[in-house]
Amino acid sequence: MLFRSVDEENKDREVIIGGMAKAILKLTKQESSSANLARVKPQASETFASLRRDRAKPGWWVQLPDGTWKRK
């Protein structure tokens, strides 16, 4: 299949962001508890989104941290 479904893409993003949250806890020497993971997940999500925005090619649409969209 050439195109992936939105659900499949979102599941992959959740796996990546979850891994990034675990890495943040490990780097900051915090326990990998559910509460700590939930606390750092927004940071992991923003880091993931920032990396994607930075790697977007000119002309691609990117979503800014405030939720607005603009063409890069």
PDB file of N, H, CA, C and O in Angstrom:
ATOM      1  N   MET A   1       0.844  -1.175   0.000  1.00  0.00           N
ATOM      2  CA  MET A   1       0.000   0.000   0.000  1.00  0.00           C
ATOM      3  C   MET A   1       0.893   1.243   0.000  1.00  0.00           C
ATOM      4  O   MET A   1       1.806   1.362   0.817  1.00  0.00           O
ATOM      5  N   LEU A   2       0.627   2.134  -0.893  1.00  0.00           N
ATOM      6  H   LEU A   2      -0.115   2.037  -1.556  1.00  0.00           H
ATOM      7  CA  LEU A   2       1.460   3.318  -1.049  1.00  0.00           C
ATOM      8  C   LEU A   2       1.213   4.343   0.056  1.00  0.00           C
ATOM      9  O   LEU A   2       2.158   4.966   0.540  1.00  0.00           O
ATOM     10  N   PHE A   3      -0.031   4.523   0.456  1.00  0.00           N
ATOM     11  H   PHE A   3      -0.799   4.017   0.062  1.00  0.00           H
ATOM     12  CA  PHE A   3      -0.357   5.513   1.483  1.00  0.00           C
ATOM     13  C   PHE A   3      -0.778   4.814   2.765  1.00  0.00           C
ATOM     14  O   PHE A   3      -1.518   3.830   2.747  1.00  0.00           O
ATOM     15  N   ARG A   4      -0.294   5.343   3.865  1.00  0.00           N
ATOM     16  H   ARG A   4       0.307   6.142   3.880  1.00  0.00           H
ATOM     17  CA  ARG A   4      -0.664   4.795   5.162  1.00  0.00           C
ATOM     18  C   ARG A   4      -1.893   5.529   5.676  1.00  0.00           C
ATOM     19  O   ARG A   4      -2.123   6.690   5.338  1.00  0.00           O
ATOM     20  N   SER A   5      -2.671   4.845   6.487  1.00  0.00           N
ATOM     21  H   SER A   5      -2.484   3.901   6.761  1.00  0.00           H
ATOM     22  CA  SER A   5      -3.828   5.514   7.052  1.00  0.00           C
ATOM     23  C   SER A   5      -3.393   6.488   8.144  1.00  0.00           C
ATOM     24  O   SER A   5      -2.307   6.361   8.710  1.00  0.00           O
ATOM     25  N   VAL A   6      -4.238   7.439   8.425  1.00  0.00           N
ATOM     26  H   VAL A   6      -5.120   7.541   7.966  1.00  0.00           H
ATOM     27  CA  VAL A   6      -3.955   8.413   9.472  1.00  0.00           C
ATOM     28  C   VAL A   6      -3.800   7.695  10.813  1.00  0.00           C
ATOM     29  O   VAL A   6      -2.924   8.047  11.603  1.00  0.00           O
ATOM     30  N   ASP A   7      -4.630   6.705  11.072  1.00  0.00           N
ATOM     31  H   ASP A   7      -5.342   6.419  10.430  1.00  0.00           H
ATOM     32  CA  ASP A   7      -4.535   5.950  12.328  1.00  0.00           C
ATOM     33  C   ASP A   7      -3.182   5.265  12.471  1.00  0.00           C
ATOM     34  O   ASP A   7      -2.588   5.281  13.549  1.00  0.00           O
ATOM     35  N   GLU A   8      -2.696   4.669  11.398  1.00  0.00           N
ATOM     36  H   GLU A   8      -3.179   4.657  10.523  1.00  0.00           H
ATOM     37  CA  GLU A   8      -1.391   4.009  11.438  1.00  0.00           C
ATOM     38  C   GLU A   8      -0.285   5.014  11.708  1.00  0.00           C
ATOM     39  O   GLU A   8       0.621   4.756  12.501  1.00  0.00           O
ATOM     40  N   GLU A   9      -0.362   6.152  11.050  1.00  0.00           N
ATOM     41  H   GLU A   9      -1.098   6.362  10.406  1.00  0.00           H
ATOM     42  CA  GLU A   9       0.640   7.200  11.239  1.00  0.00           C
ATOM     43  C   GLU A   9       0.611   7.707  12.680  1.00  0.00           C
ATOM     44  O   GLU A   9       1.660   7.890  13.297  1.00  0.00           O
ATOM     45  N   ASN A  10      -0.589   7.934  13.214  1.00  0.00           N
ATOM     46  H   ASN A  10      -1.442   7.786  12.712  1.00  0.00           H
ATOM     47  CA  ASN A  10      -0.710   8.421  14.589  1.00  0.00           C
ATOM     48  C   ASN A  10      -0.185   7.406  15.599  1.00  0.00           C
ATOM     49  O   ASN A  10       0.428   7.793  16.594  1.00  0.00           O
ATOM     50  N   LYS A  11      -0.412   6.125  15.363  1.00  0.00           N
ATOM     51  H   LYS A  11      -0.910   5.811  14.555  1.00  0.00           H
ATOM     52  CA  LYS A  11       0.114   5.082  16.252  1.00  0.00           C
ATOM     53  C   LYS A  11       1.643   5.121  16.256  1.00  0.00           C
ATOM     54  O   LYS A  11       2.271   5.019  17.310  1.00  0.00           O
ATOM     55  N   ASP A  12       2.227   5.270  15.079  1.00  0.00           N
ATOM     56  H   ASP A  12       1.717   5.353  14.223  1.00  0.00           H
ATOM     57  CA  ASP A  12       3.693   5.349  14.989  1.00  0.00           C
ATOM     58  C   ASP A  12       4.222   6.573  15.736  1.00  0.00           C
ATOM     59  O   ASP A  12       5.238   6.496  16.426  1.00  0.00           O
ATOM     60  N   ARG A  13       3.528   7.698  15.593  1.00  0.00           N
ATOM     61  H   ARG A  13       2.702   7.760  15.033  1.00  0.00           H
ATOM     62  CA  ARG A  13       3.943   8.912  16.311  1.00  0.00           C
ATOM     63  C   ARG A  13       3.885   8.697  17.820  1.00  0.00           C
ATOM     64  O   ARG A  13       4.783   9.121  18.547  1.00  0.00           O
ATOM     65  N   GLU A  14       2.835   8.042  18.286  1.00  0.00           N
ATOM     66  H   GLU A  14       2.105   7.698  17.696  1.00  0.00           H
ATOM     67  CA  GLU A  14       2.696   7.777  19.725  1.00  0.00           C
ATOM     68  C   GLU A  14       3.845   6.911  20.238  1.00  0.00           C
ATOM     69  O   GLU A  14       4.352   7.132  21.338  1.00  0.00           O
ATOM     70  N   VAL A  15       4.252   5.926  19.438  1.00  0.00           N
ATOM     71  H   VAL A  15       3.840   5.747  18.545  1.00  0.00           H
ATOM     72  CA  VAL A  15       5.380   5.077  19.828  1.00  0.00           C
ATOM     73  C   VAL A  15       6.658   5.909  19.927  1.00  0.00           C
ATOM     74  O   VAL A  15       7.416   5.780  20.888  1.00  0.00           O
ATOM     75  N   ILE A  16       6.890   6.753  18.941  1.00  0.00           N
ATOM     76  H   ILE A  16       6.274   6.858  18.160  1.00  0.00           H
ATOM     77  CA  ILE A  16       8.097   7.593  18.932  1.00  0.00           C
ATOM     78  C   ILE A  16       8.080   8.566  20.104  1.00  0.00           C
ATOM     79  O   ILE A  16       9.077   8.703  20.813  1.00  0.00           O
ATOM     80  N   ILE A  17       6.958   9.240  20.310  1.00  0.00           N
ATOM     81  H   ILE A  17       6.148   9.129  19.734  1.00  0.00           H
ATOM     82  CA  ILE A  17       6.861  10.217  21.397  1.00  0.00           C
ATOM     83  C   ILE A  17       6.986   9.528  22.750  1.00  0.00           C
ATOM     84  O   ILE A  17       7.595  10.077  23.668  1.00  0.00           O
ATOM     85  N   GLY A  18       6.417   8.334  22.883  1.00  0.00           N
ATOM     86  H   GLY A  18       5.922   7.888  22.138  1.00  0.00           H
ATOM     87  CA  GLY A  18       6.567   7.572  24.129  1.00  0.00           C
ATOM     88  C   GLY A  18       8.027   7.221  24.388  1.00  0.00           C
ATOM     89  O   GLY A  18       8.499   7.300  25.522  1.00  0.00           O
ATOM     90  N   GLY A  19       8.732   6.838  23.346  1.00  0.00           N
ATOM     91  H   GLY A  19       8.349   6.774  22.425  1.00  0.00           H
ATOM     92  CA  GLY A  19      10.159   6.536  23.482  1.00  0.00           C
ATOM     93  C   GLY A  19      10.961   7.770  23.841  1.00  0.00           C
ATOM     94  O   GLY A  19      11.901   7.701  24.632  1.00  0.00           O
ATOM     95  N   MET A  20      10.586   8.905  23.255  1.00  0.00           N
ATOM     96  H   MET A  20       9.822   8.962  22.612  1.00  0.00           H
ATOM     97  CA  MET A  20      11.271  10.153  23.585  1.00  0.00           C
ATOM     98  C   MET A  20      11.015  10.533  25.040  1.00  0.00           C
ATOM     99  O   MET A  20      11.923  11.009  25.721  1.00  0.00           O
ATOM    100  N   ALA A  21       9.796  10.330  25.522  1.00  0.00           N
ATOM    101  H   ALA A  21       9.058   9.944  24.969  1.00  0.00           H
ATOM    102  CA  ALA A  21       9.476  10.636  26.926  1.00  0.00           C
ATOM    103  C   ALA A  21      10.309   9.751  27.858  1.00  0.00           C
ATOM    104  O   ALA A  21      10.831  10.231  28.864  1.00  0.00           O
ATOM    105  N   LYS A  22      10.434   8.478  27.530  1.00  0.00           N
ATOM    106  H   LYS A  22      10.010   8.089  26.713  1.00  0.00           H
ATOM    107  CA  LYS A  22      11.270   7.581  28.342  1.00  0.00           C
ATOM    108  C   LYS A  22      12.722   8.029  28.328  1.00  0.00           C
ATOM    109  O   LYS A  22      13.404   7.959  29.351  1.00  0.00           O
ATOM    110  N   ALA A  23      13.201   8.490  27.175  1.00  0.00           N
ATOM    111  H   ALA A  23      12.647   8.547  26.344  1.00  0.00           H
ATOM    112  CA  ALA A  23      14.582   8.965  27.068  1.00  0.00           C
ATOM    113  C   ALA A  23      14.791  10.216  27.918  1.00  0.00           C
ATOM    114  O   ALA A  23      15.831  10.366  28.559  1.00  0.00           O
ATOM    115  N   ILE A  24      13.805  11.115  27.925  1.00  0.00           N
ATOM    116  H   ILE A  24      12.960  10.993  27.405  1.00  0.00           H
ATOM    117  CA  ILE A  24      13.903  12.316  28.756  1.00  0.00           C
ATOM    118  C   ILE A  24      14.046  11.917  30.225  1.00  0.00           C
ATOM    119  O   ILE A  24      14.884  12.462  30.943  1.00  0.00           O
ATOM    120  N   LEU A  25      13.227  10.966  30.663  1.00  0.00           N
ATOM    121  H   LEU A  25      12.547  10.523  30.079  1.00  0.00           H
ATOM    122  CA  LEU A  25      13.309  10.520  32.058  1.00  0.00           C
ATOM    123  C   LEU A  25      14.664   9.899  32.357  1.00  0.00           C
ATOM    124  O   LEU A  25      15.247  10.143  33.414  1.00  0.00           O
ATOM    125  N   LYS A  26      15.160   9.101  31.433  1.00  0.00           N
ATOM    126  H   LYS A  26      14.686   8.902  30.575  1.00  0.00           H
ATOM    127  CA  LYS A  26      16.455   8.457  31.651  1.00  0.00           C
ATOM    128  C   LYS A  26      17.576   9.493  31.712  1.00  0.00           C
ATOM    129  O   LYS A  26      18.444   9.427  32.582  1.00  0.00           O
ATOM    130  N   LEU A  27      17.553  10.444  30.787  1.00  0.00           N
ATOM    131  H   LEU A  27      16.847  10.497  30.081  1.00  0.00           H
ATOM    132  CA  LEU A  27      18.596  11.475  30.756  1.00  0.00           C
ATOM    133  C   LEU A  27      18.570  12.365  31.998  1.00  0.00           C
ATOM    134  O   LEU A  27      19.606  12.854  32.449  1.00  0.00           O
ATOM    135  N   THR A  28      17.380  12.563  32.537  1.00  0.00           N
ATOM    136  H   THR A  28      16.539  12.165  32.171  1.00  0.00           H
ATOM    137  CA  THR A  28      17.248  13.413  33.721  1.00  0.00           C
ATOM    138  C   THR A  28      17.230  12.591  35.014  1.00  0.00           C
ATOM    139  O   THR A  28      16.973  13.113  36.099  1.00  0.00           O
ATOM    140  N   LYS A  29      17.511  11.289  34.866  1.00  0.00           N
ATOM    141  H   LYS A  29      17.720  10.865  33.984  1.00  0.00           H
ATOM    142  CA  LYS A  29      17.625  10.365  36.006  1.00  0.00           C
ATOM    143  C   LYS A  29      16.371  10.363  36.886  1.00  0.00           C
ATOM    144  O   LYS A  29      16.443  10.440  38.113  1.00  0.00           O
ATOM    145  N   GLN A  30      15.224  10.271  36.212  1.00  0.00           N
ATOM    146  H   GLN A  30      15.165  10.208  35.215  1.00  0.00           H
ATOM    147  CA  GLN A  30      13.949  10.184  36.905  1.00  0.00           C
ATOM    148  C   GLN A  30      13.359   8.796  36.719  1.00  0.00           C
ATOM    149  O   GLN A  30      13.630   8.121  35.726  1.00  0.00           O
ATOM    150  N   GLU A  31      12.560   8.383  37.673  1.00  0.00           N
ATOM    151  H   GLU A  31      12.341   8.932  38.480  1.00  0.00           H
ATOM    152  CA  GLU A  31      11.897   7.081  37.612  1.00  0.00           C
ATOM    153  C   GLU A  31      10.937   7.057  36.422  1.00  0.00           C
ATOM    154  O   GLU A  31      10.273   8.050  36.124  1.00  0.00           O
ATOM    155  N   SER A  32      10.876   5.920  35.758  1.00  0.00           N
ATOM    156  H   SER A  32      11.415   5.114  36.000  1.00  0.00           H
ATOM    157  CA  SER A  32      10.007   5.767  34.590  1.00  0.00           C
ATOM    158  C   SER A  32       8.610   5.329  35.033  1.00  0.00           C
ATOM    159  O   SER A  32       8.130   4.272  34.625  1.00  0.00           O
ATOM    160  N   SER A  33       7.969   6.134  35.858  1.00  0.00           N
ATOM    161  H   SER A  33       8.360   6.993  36.190  1.00  0.00           H
ATOM    162  CA  SER A  33       6.619   5.829  36.330  1.00  0.00           C
ATOM    163  C   SER A  33       5.594   6.400  35.357  1.00  0.00           C
ATOM    164  O   SER A  33       5.918   7.245  34.523  1.00  0.00           O
ATOM    165  N   SER A  34       4.366   5.934  35.472  1.00  0.00           N
ATOM    166  H   SER A  34       4.102   5.247  36.150  1.00  0.00           H
ATOM    167  CA  SER A  34       3.290   6.445  34.615  1.00  0.00           C
ATOM    168  C   SER A  34       3.103   7.947  34.807  1.00  0.00           C
ATOM    169  O   SER A  34       2.899   8.683  33.841  1.00  0.00           O
ATOM    170  N   ALA A  35       3.172   8.395  36.052  1.00  0.00           N
ATOM    171  H   ALA A  35       3.337   7.798  36.837  1.00  0.00           H
ATOM    172  CA  ALA A  35       2.990   9.821  36.340  1.00  0.00           C
ATOM    173  C   ALA A  35       4.105  10.649  35.711  1.00  0.00           C
ATOM    174  O   ALA A  35       3.837  11.698  35.124  1.00  0.00           O
ATOM    175  N   ASN A  36       5.344  10.197  35.824  1.00  0.00           N
ATOM    176  H   ASN A  36       5.562   9.345  36.300  1.00  0.00           H
ATOM    177  CA  ASN A  36       6.467  10.935  35.237  1.00  0.00           C
ATOM    178  C   ASN A  36       6.395  10.930  33.712  1.00  0.00           C
ATOM    179  O   ASN A  36       6.675  11.940  33.066  1.00  0.00           O
ATOM    180  N   LEU A  37       6.016   9.784  33.144  1.00  0.00           N
ATOM    181  H   LEU A  37       5.788   8.964  33.669  1.00  0.00           H
ATOM    182  CA  LEU A  37       5.875   9.721  31.684  1.00  0.00           C
ATOM    183  C   LEU A  37       4.800  10.707  31.208  1.00  0.00           C
ATOM    184  O   LEU A  37       4.994  11.407  30.214  1.00  0.00           O
ATOM    185  N   ALA A  38       3.689  10.756  31.907  1.00  0.00           N
ATOM    186  H   ALA A  38       3.532  10.186  32.714  1.00  0.00           H
ATOM    187  CA  ALA A  38       2.614  11.677  31.539  1.00  0.00           C
ATOM    188  C   ALA A  38       3.078  13.126  31.671  1.00  0.00           C
ATOM    189  O   ALA A  38       2.676  13.985  30.886  1.00  0.00           O
ATOM    190  N   ARG A  39       3.920  13.394  32.661  1.00  0.00           N
ATOM    191  H   ARG A  39       4.246  12.696  33.299  1.00  0.00           H
ATOM    192  CA  ARG A  39       4.389  14.749  32.895  1.00  0.00           C
ATOM    193  C   ARG A  39       5.334  15.231  31.793  1.00  0.00           C
ATOM    194  O   ARG A  39       5.275  16.399  31.406  1.00  0.00           O
ATOM    195  N   VAL A  40       6.208  14.351  31.279  1.00  0.00           N
ATOM    196  H   VAL A  40       6.255  13.403  31.593  1.00  0.00           H
ATOM    197  CA  VAL A  40       7.179  14.767  30.259  1.00  0.00           C
ATOM    198  C   VAL A  40       6.696  14.533  28.825  1.00  0.00           C
ATOM    199  O   VAL A  40       7.354  14.956  27.875  1.00  0.00           O
ATOM    200  N   LYS A  41       5.564  13.868  28.665  1.00  0.00           N
ATOM    201  H   LYS A  41       5.030  13.524  29.437  1.00  0.00           H
ATOM    202  CA  LYS A  41       5.068  13.595  27.316  1.00  0.00           C
ATOM    203  C   LYS A  41       4.824  14.876  26.509  1.00  0.00           C
ATOM    204  O   LYS A  41       5.144  14.896  25.320  1.00  0.00           O
ATOM    205  N   PRO A  42       4.273  15.946  27.100  1.00  0.00           N
ATOM    206  CA  PRO A  42       4.131  17.175  26.314  1.00  0.00           C
ATOM    207  C   PRO A  42       5.474  17.717  25.806  1.00  0.00           C
ATOM    208  O   PRO A  42       5.557  18.221  24.685  1.00  0.00           O
ATOM    209  N   GLN A  43       6.504  17.615  26.614  1.00  0.00           N
ATOM    210  H   GLN A  43       6.436  17.206  27.524  1.00  0.00           H
ATOM    211  CA  GLN A  43       7.842  18.048  26.185  1.00  0.00           C
ATOM    212  C   GLN A  43       8.323  17.186  25.029  1.00  0.00           C
ATOM    213  O   GLN A  43       8.881  17.701  24.060  1.00  0.00           O
ATOM    214  N   ALA A  44       8.111  15.879  25.124  1.00  0.00           N
ATOM    215  H   ALA A  44       7.657  15.461  25.911  1.00  0.00           H
ATOM    216  CA  ALA A  44       8.514  14.971  24.051  1.00  0.00           C
ATOM    217  C   ALA A  44       7.729  15.272  22.768  1.00  0.00           C
ATOM    218  O   ALA A  44       8.291  15.247  21.673  1.00  0.00           O
ATOM    219  N   SER A  45       6.441  15.555  22.908  1.00  0.00           N
ATOM    220  H   SER A  45       5.985  15.576  23.797  1.00  0.00           H
ATOM    221  CA  SER A  45       5.611  15.873  21.738  1.00  0.00           C
ATOM    222  C   SER A  45       6.091  17.139  21.050  1.00  0.00           C
ATOM    223  O   SER A  45       6.183  17.190  19.823  1.00  0.00           O
ATOM    224  N   GLU A  46       6.399  18.161  21.839  1.00  0.00           N
ATOM    225  H   GLU A  46       6.325  18.120  22.836  1.00  0.00           H
ATOM    226  CA  GLU A  46       6.868  19.415  21.252  1.00  0.00           C
ATOM    227  C   GLU A  46       8.233  19.234  20.594  1.00  0.00           C
ATOM    228  O   GLU A  46       8.488  19.808  19.535  1.00  0.00           O
ATOM    229  N   THR A  47       9.103  18.451  21.200  1.00  0.00           N
ATOM    230  H   THR A  47       8.897  17.985  22.060  1.00  0.00           H
ATOM    231  CA  THR A  47      10.411  18.192  20.598  1.00  0.00           C
ATOM    232  C   THR A  47      10.241  17.471  19.266  1.00  0.00           C
ATOM    233  O   THR A  47      10.891  17.820  18.280  1.00  0.00           O
ATOM    234  N   PHE A  48       9.372  16.469  19.235  1.00  0.00           N
ATOM    235  H   PHE A  48       8.844  16.185  20.036  1.00  0.00           H
ATOM    236  CA  PHE A  48       9.095  15.728  18.005  1.00  0.00           C
ATOM    237  C   PHE A  48       8.563  16.675  16.929  1.00  0.00           C
ATOM    238  O   PHE A  48       9.037  16.661  15.794  1.00  0.00           O
ATOM    239  N   ALA A  49       7.569  17.503  17.295  1.00  0.00           N
ATOM    240  H   ALA A  49       7.183  17.514  18.217  1.00  0.00           H
ATOM    241  CA  ALA A  49       6.974  18.429  16.332  1.00  0.00           C
ATOM    242  C   ALA A  49       8.000  19.439  15.832  1.00  0.00           C
ATOM    243  O   ALA A  49       8.020  19.776  14.648  1.00  0.00           O
ATOM    244  N   SER A  50       8.847  19.918  16.732  1.00  0.00           N
ATOM    245  H   SER A  50       8.830  19.643  17.693  1.00  0.00           H
ATOM    246  CA  SER A  50       9.872  20.884  16.355  1.00  0.00           C
ATOM    247  C   SER A  50      10.850  20.288  15.344  1.00  0.00           C
ATOM    248  O   SER A  50      11.227  20.937  14.368  1.00  0.00           O
ATOM    249  N   LEU A  51      11.248  19.056  15.593  1.00  0.00           N
ATOM    250  H   LEU A  51      10.942  18.529  16.386  1.00  0.00           H
ATOM    251  CA  LEU A  51      12.153  18.383  14.653  1.00  0.00           C
ATOM    252  C   LEU A  51      11.505  18.214  13.288  1.00  0.00           C
ATOM    253  O   LEU A  51      12.152  18.406  12.258  1.00  0.00           O
ATOM    254  N   ARG A  52      10.231  17.856  13.282  1.00  0.00           N
ATOM    255  H   ARG A  52       9.705  17.701  14.118  1.00  0.00           H
ATOM    256  CA  ARG A  52       9.517  17.692  12.008  1.00  0.00           C
ATOM    257  C   ARG A  52       9.397  19.023  11.268  1.00  0.00           C
ATOM    258  O   ARG A  52       9.566  19.081  10.050  1.00  0.00           O
ATOM    259  N   ARG A  53       9.103  20.094  12.012  1.00  0.00           N
ATOM    260  H   ARG A  53       8.965  20.048  13.001  1.00  0.00           H
ATOM    261  CA  ARG A  53       9.016  21.421  11.377  1.00  0.00           C
ATOM    262  C   ARG A  53      10.360  21.809  10.774  1.00  0.00           C
ATOM    263  O   ARG A  53      10.429  22.306   9.650  1.00  0.00           O
ATOM    264  N   ASP A  54      11.434  21.575  11.540  1.00  0.00           N
ATOM    265  H   ASP A  54      11.378  21.171  12.453  1.00  0.00           H
ATOM    266  CA  ASP A  54      12.771  21.943  11.067  1.00  0.00           C
ATOM    267  C   ASP A  54      13.147  21.198   9.795  1.00  0.00           C
ATOM    268  O   ASP A  54      13.844  21.743   8.939  1.00  0.00           O
ATOM    269  N   ARG A  55      12.691  19.959   9.666  1.00  0.00           N
ATOM    270  H   ARG A  55      12.125  19.516  10.361  1.00  0.00           H
ATOM    271  CA  ARG A  55      13.067  19.135   8.512  1.00  0.00           C
ATOM    272  C   ARG A  55      12.118  19.269   7.333  1.00  0.00           C
ATOM    273  O   ARG A  55      12.361  18.709   6.264  1.00  0.00           O
ATOM    274  N   ALA A  56      11.037  20.015   7.531  1.00  0.00           N
ATOM    275  H   ALA A  56      10.840  20.470   8.399  1.00  0.00           H
ATOM    276  CA  ALA A  56      10.073  20.205   6.437  1.00  0.00           C
ATOM    277  C   ALA A  56      10.741  20.981   5.306  1.00  0.00           C
ATOM    278  O   ALA A  56      11.564  21.865   5.543  1.00  0.00           O
ATOM    279  N   LYS A  57      10.380  20.643   4.100  1.00  0.00           N
ATOM    280  H   LYS A  57       9.711  19.925   3.908  1.00  0.00           H
ATOM    281  CA  LYS A  57      10.951  21.304   2.925  1.00  0.00           C
ATOM    282  C   LYS A  57      10.190  22.600   2.634  1.00  0.00           C
ATOM    283  O   LYS A  57       9.028  22.744   3.013  1.00  0.00           O
ATOM    284  N   PRO A  58      10.854  23.539   1.959  1.00  0.00           N
ATOM    285  CA  PRO A  58      10.167  24.769   1.582  1.00  0.00           C
ATOM    286  C   PRO A  58       8.887  24.460   0.799  1.00  0.00           C
ATOM    287  O   PRO A  58       8.873  23.611  -0.092  1.00  0.00           O
ATOM    288  N   GLY A  59       7.826  25.165   1.154  1.00  0.00           N
ATOM    289  H   GLY A  59       7.838  25.854   1.879  1.00  0.00           H
ATOM    290  CA  GLY A  59       6.541  24.952   0.494  1.00  0.00           C
ATOM    291  C   GLY A  59       5.620  24.010   1.239  1.00  0.00           C
ATOM    292  O   GLY A  59       4.414  24.014   0.990  1.00  0.00           O
ATOM    293  N   TRP A  60       6.152  23.196   2.151  1.00  0.00           N
ATOM    294  H   TRP A  60       7.132  23.192   2.353  1.00  0.00           H
ATOM    295  CA  TRP A  60       5.321  22.291   2.932  1.00  0.00           C
ATOM    296  C   TRP A  60       4.585  23.082   4.001  1.00  0.00           C
ATOM    297  O   TRP A  60       5.087  24.098   4.482  1.00  0.00           O
ATOM    298  N   TRP A  61       3.401  22.622   4.373  1.00  0.00           N
ATOM    299  H   TRP A  61       2.994  21.796   3.982  1.00  0.00           H
ATOM    300  CA  TRP A  61       2.646  23.223   5.449  1.00  0.00           C
ATOM    301  C   TRP A  61       3.119  22.634   6.768  1.00  0.00           C
ATOM    302  O   TRP A  61       3.282  21.421   6.898  1.00  0.00           O
ATOM    303  N   VAL A  62       3.338  23.515   7.754  1.00  0.00           N
ATOM    304  H   VAL A  62       3.206  24.500   7.649  1.00  0.00           H
ATOM    305  CA  VAL A  62       3.763  23.070   9.082  1.00  0.00           C
ATOM    306  C   VAL A  62       2.835  23.697  10.128  1.00  0.00           C
ATOM    307  O   VAL A  62       2.351  24.817   9.962  1.00  0.00           O
ATOM    308  N   GLN A  63       2.604  22.953  11.198  1.00  0.00           N
ATOM    309  H   GLN A  63       2.998  22.044  11.334  1.00  0.00           H
ATOM    310  CA  GLN A  63       1.782  23.469  12.282  1.00  0.00           C
ATOM    311  C   GLN A  63       2.688  24.068  13.344  1.00  0.00           C
ATOM    312  O   GLN A  63       3.618  23.414  13.817  1.00  0.00           O
ATOM    313  N   LEU A  64       2.420  25.299  13.715  1.00  0.00           N
ATOM    314  H   LEU A  64       1.665  25.830  13.331  1.00  0.00           H
ATOM    315  CA  LEU A  64       3.206  26.009  14.711  1.00  0.00           C
ATOM    316  C   LEU A  64       2.756  25.611  16.114  1.00  0.00           C
ATOM    317  O   LEU A  64       1.669  25.057  16.274  1.00  0.00           O
ATOM    318  N   PRO A  65       3.575  25.885  17.136  1.00  0.00           N
ATOM    319  CA  PRO A  65       3.209  25.512  18.503  1.00  0.00           C
ATOM    320  C   PRO A  65       1.860  26.073  18.963  1.00  0.00           C
ATOM    321  O   PRO A  65       1.208  25.477  19.821  1.00  0.00           O
ATOM    322  N   ASP A  66       1.435  27.210  18.406  1.00  0.00           N
ATOM    323  H   ASP A  66       1.964  27.694  17.709  1.00  0.00           H
ATOM    324  CA  ASP A  66       0.150  27.776  18.814  1.00  0.00           C
ATOM    325  C   ASP A  66      -1.029  27.157  18.067  1.00  0.00           C
ATOM    326  O   ASP A  66      -2.173  27.563  18.271  1.00  0.00           O
ATOM    327  N   GLY A  67      -0.759  26.182  17.206  1.00  0.00           N
ATOM    328  H   GLY A  67       0.171  25.853  17.040  1.00  0.00           H
ATOM    329  CA  GLY A  67      -1.813  25.465  16.492  1.00  0.00           C
ATOM    330  C   GLY A  67      -2.113  25.998  15.102  1.00  0.00           C
ATOM    331  O   GLY A  67      -2.837  25.357  14.340  1.00  0.00           O
ATOM    332  N   THR A  68      -1.570  27.154  14.758  1.00  0.00           N
ATOM    333  H   THR A  68      -0.982  27.675  15.377  1.00  0.00           H
ATOM    334  CA  THR A  68      -1.804  27.696  13.419  1.00  0.00           C
ATOM    335  C   THR A  68      -0.910  26.983  12.408  1.00  0.00           C
ATOM    336  O   THR A  68       0.122  26.409  12.755  1.00  0.00           O
ATOM    337  N   TRP A  69      -1.336  27.038  11.158  1.00  0.00           N
ATOM    338  H   TRP A  69      -2.175  27.505  10.876  1.00  0.00           H
ATOM    339  CA  TRP A  69      -0.589  26.422  10.075  1.00  0.00           C
ATOM    340  C   TRP A  69      -0.014  27.508   9.185  1.00  0.00           C
ATOM    341  O   TRP A  69      -0.638  28.544   8.956  1.00  0.00           O
ATOM    342  N   LYS A  70       1.193  27.251   8.686  1.00  0.00           N
ATOM    343  H   LYS A  70       1.700  26.410   8.872  1.00  0.00           H
ATOM    344  CA  LYS A  70       1.790  28.171   7.726  1.00  0.00           C
ATOM    345  C   LYS A  70       2.659  27.375   6.760  1.00  0.00           C
ATOM    346  O   LYS A  70       3.131  26.281   7.070  1.00  0.00           O
ATOM    347  N   ARG A  71       2.851  27.944   5.606  1.00  0.00           N
ATOM    348  H   ARG A  71       2.467  28.832   5.354  1.00  0.00           H
ATOM    349  CA  ARG A  71       3.701  27.311   4.608  1.00  0.00           C
ATOM    350  C   ARG A  71       5.144  27.682   4.918  1.00  0.00           C
ATOM    351  O   ARG A  71       5.467  28.849   5.141  1.00  0.00           O
ATOM    352  N   LYS A  72       5.997  26.680   4.927  1.00  0.00           N
ATOM    353  H   LYS A  72       5.734  25.732   4.746  1.00  0.00           H
ATOM    354  CA  LYS A  72       7.420  26.921   5.231  1.00  0.00           C
ATOM    355  C   LYS A  72       8.094  27.528   4.042  1.00  0.00           C
ATOM    356  O   LYS A  72       9.292  27.809   4.088  1.00  0.00           O
TER     357      LYS A  72
END
